[in-house]
Amino acid sequence: KQWYQRRVRVHGSQAGQGQPTIIPIVIEQELRTDNMPGAYNFDLKFEMKSEYPKNYPHCYSREKDTLIVKDQTSIPFSLVSTYSMREFRVRVTAVYSAKDQFHIPVLPCNNHSGSSQGIAKEFVSCNNVNALDVKEDDRHHILLSLVHCRDVSGNGTEIVENFQFNCRSSCSMKSASGSKGINNRPLSLIFQLETNDGVPVGRRVISLKVAVSPGRDITTLM
């Protein structure tokens, strides 16, 4: 693999009192959407129900490996491994699933971007105040340290982080780039376990849909 280093704009508590700063971050030259448990058996774990109420905020279909979430709502994600992840970080990136759309950054529409209130929102955000928001070629990544993982059975570790999705999959209103929002284009969410130098050691990718009523929409997948 080829790797390169860019100076990118970072927001977060490590950027110094919430002010953006410029630090070098190593970015993989090509994002990948294949699952790669790696030597650590990196995975995501979701709450499973035989039936979901219509107003339930997040629903997962194991058969379709698809997560449907309610927009503007905090959603818990459980990251697990069979060996300690504390020395690593995780990179979270939303992408369009189709090959001919993959290069396009996923942006919230103007109605959900917060621009009218003077507050810029990304499509996906993390509730962890120590999360770093990184922009590389207009694509947004979230970087999270895993140093606070808890021990689970055997030598494994687990950490639960809450994410929020700030635009619906059905939104067709224009985004800041001038494109028609997500407009029902299929989405994938990439969780990449990597060293602090950006070298991937595990990857979990799921299909994602952001909706008003996940409990209703999940029935169309089952």
C-alpha atoms as one frame of an Amber mdcrd trajectory, in Angstrom:
protein
   0.000   0.000   0.000   1.062   3.557  -0.626   0.704   6.068   2.158   1.005
   9.801   2.231   0.876  12.499   4.865  -1.158  15.678   4.556  -1.573  18.605
   6.883  -5.272  18.646   7.681  -7.653  20.783   9.697  -8.678  19.180  12.973
 -11.397  20.199  15.422 -11.665  18.868  18.965 -10.437  19.253  22.517  -6.926
  18.232  21.439  -6.931  21.172  19.053  -6.717  23.523  22.030  -9.860  24.966
  23.639 -12.040  24.007  20.703 -10.082  26.095  18.198  -9.011  24.413  14.959
  -5.349  23.755  14.487  -3.229  22.173  11.771  -1.457  18.927  12.603  -0.040
  16.141  10.402  -2.332  13.117  10.114  -1.550  10.043   8.039  -4.463   9.119
   5.780  -4.775   5.885   3.804  -4.603   6.768   0.132  -7.650   4.682  -0.744
 -10.569   4.022   1.582 -11.777   0.431   1.479 -15.246  -0.971   2.067 -14.387
  -4.643   2.607 -14.691  -6.165   6.061 -11.346  -7.068   7.604 -11.585  -8.457
  11.168  -7.790  -8.770  11.263  -5.811 -10.422  14.022  -7.914  -8.591  16.648
 -11.274  -9.854  15.306 -12.528  -6.274  15.230 -16.315  -6.042  15.008 -19.432
  -4.044  15.859 -22.138  -5.331  18.172 -25.771  -4.208  17.988 -28.829  -4.766
  20.127 -31.045  -7.331  18.409 -34.838  -7.568  18.704 -37.258  -9.967  17.037
 -39.587  -7.008  16.533 -38.938  -3.275  16.789 -41.491  -0.610  17.789 -42.043
   1.949  15.013 -40.540   4.741  17.111 -37.411   2.754  18.074 -34.344   4.922
  17.332 -32.090   2.245  15.780 -32.787  -1.128  14.184 -30.310  -3.646  12.830
 -30.924  -6.377  10.248 -28.302  -9.117  10.559 -29.471 -10.740   7.321 -28.914
  -7.530   5.340 -26.121  -6.230   7.609 -27.947  -2.896   7.577 -28.463  -0.378
  10.374 -31.431   2.011  10.194 -31.207   4.963  12.581 -33.354   7.946  13.454
 -31.868  11.276  12.420 -30.719  13.835  15.004 -30.629  11.082  17.664 -27.735
   9.702  19.710 -27.104   6.092  18.645 -24.805   3.726  20.626 -22.214   1.675
  18.737 -20.364  -1.116  20.534 -16.847  -1.752  19.185 -15.420  -5.127  20.215
 -12.267  -7.188  19.753 -10.834 -10.445  21.084  -7.554  -8.701  22.036  -6.880
  -5.313  23.579  -7.519  -2.316  21.303  -6.119   0.261  23.730  -3.028   1.015
  21.670  -5.129   1.834  18.593  -7.673   4.363  17.404 -10.769   4.012  15.236
 -11.548   6.061  12.140 -15.245   6.491  11.301 -16.225   7.563   7.789 -19.563
   7.698   5.963 -19.397   6.997   2.217 -21.714   6.381  -0.699 -21.860   2.645
  -1.402 -22.041   2.742  -5.204 -18.678   2.706  -6.959 -19.597   5.627  -9.194
 -20.647   7.682  -6.134 -17.918   6.615  -3.728 -15.668   9.594  -4.461 -18.393
  12.090  -3.489 -18.247  13.288   0.159 -21.407  12.606   2.171 -22.725  16.012
   3.223 -25.918  17.029   5.038 -28.421  19.053   3.048 -28.617  22.805   3.679
 -31.694  22.296   5.849 -29.829  19.982   8.249 -26.296  21.371   8.024 -26.950
  24.097  10.613 -25.637  26.746   8.232 -28.736  28.891   8.700 -27.973  29.012
  12.450 -24.288  29.638  11.833 -23.373  26.173  13.206 -21.657  23.871  10.728
 -22.678  20.213  11.119 -21.192  17.184   9.437 -23.383  14.292   8.318 -22.133
  12.182  11.237 -20.940  13.475  14.611 -19.679  11.841  17.806 -20.766  12.704
  21.338 -17.284  12.044  22.724 -15.716  15.448  23.470 -12.264  13.983  22.755
 -13.187  12.928  19.216 -11.233  14.590  16.424 -13.039  15.750  13.279 -10.676
  15.547  10.316 -11.304  16.864   6.802  -9.273  15.391   3.950 -10.182  16.423
   0.390 -13.624  17.472   1.680 -14.259  14.011   3.147 -15.043  13.992   6.859
 -13.478  11.449   9.257 -13.902  11.023  13.013 -10.851   9.782  14.937 -11.318
   8.239  18.373  -8.723   6.969  20.813  -9.527   3.536  22.248  -7.395   3.880
  25.356 -10.499   3.741  27.590 -11.762   0.352  26.349 -13.112  -1.919  29.072
 -12.011  -5.524  29.498 -14.424  -8.292  28.499 -14.189 -12.091  28.604 -10.767
 -13.517  27.842  -8.350 -10.905  26.519 -11.012  -8.936  24.648 -11.990  -5.284
  24.956 -15.123  -3.265  24.221 -16.011   0.403  24.024 -19.389   2.052  23.409
 -19.460   5.367  21.569 -22.525   7.408  20.629 -22.931   8.874  17.165 -25.539
  11.153  15.650 -26.594  11.381  12.007 -27.617  14.857  10.997 -29.435  14.330
   7.701 -31.952  11.791   6.379 -31.260   9.392   3.559 -34.343  10.709   1.766
 -33.262  14.381   1.810 -33.093  15.832  -1.689 -32.512  19.467  -0.741 -29.163
  20.763  -1.957 -26.076  20.385   0.216 -23.297  22.938   0.642 -21.577  21.463
  -2.431 -24.654  22.162  -4.552 -25.552  18.483  -4.999 -28.979  17.083  -4.105
 -28.258  15.915  -0.568 -28.194  12.145  -0.034 -31.318  11.710  -2.186 -31.793
   8.010  -1.279 -28.331   7.009  -2.448 -27.140   3.899  -0.537 -24.732   4.662
   2.312 -22.031   2.691   4.087 -20.399   3.454   7.418 -16.741   2.456   7.797
 -15.160   1.746  11.194 -11.434   1.271  10.692  -9.225   0.081  13.531  -5.779
   1.556  12.951  -2.491   2.481  14.545  -1.877   6.090  15.514   0.150   6.342
  12.299  -2.937   5.426  10.267  -2.042   1.825   9.382  -5.258  -0.279   9.297
  -5.361  -3.452  11.397  -9.112  -4.106  11.202 -12.220  -2.840   9.454 -15.986
  -3.234   9.841 -18.351  -1.802   7.243 -22.152  -1.731   7.482 -24.928  -0.435
   5.261 -26.661   2.604   6.732 -30.012   4.311   6.318 -31.128   7.410   8.232
 -34.886   7.671   8.552 -37.787   9.211  10.473 -39.104   5.816  11.626 -36.453
   3.047  11.741 -38.911   0.592  13.293 -41.193   0.988  10.303 -38.458   0.876
   7.669 -36.735  -2.214   9.090 -39.781  -4.308   8.129 -39.017  -3.696   4.451
 -35.635  -5.441   4.916 -36.856  -8.514   6.757
